[in-house]
Amino acid sequence: MRPLVFRFLRDQSGATAIEYCLIATGIAFAIIATVQGIGPQLSTKFTAVNNSLK
């Protein structure tokens, strides 16, 4: 049992997956913040285009 625990503690293959997950989470938060910042401006533009087409 002891060698199994030591081998588990030395195995770092899961660390890479966690790092990629953290990077993806950071990118997702950046995208969400950007969209929320630009959202009202885009809504105004789409409303203006919609009104000009009517």
C-alpha positions, 0 to 999 in steps of 0.5 A: 500500500505504501508504494502505491501512495508514494507513486500517487504523490509523485505522479504529476500528470493531473497537474497539467490538466488542472493548469489548463483548466485554470487557464481556460477559466481565466480566459472565460472570465476575460471574455465575459468581462469584455462582453459585459463591457461592450454589451450595452454599446452593441445593443444600442447599435443593433437597435439603431440598425433595426430602427433604420431598417423599419 
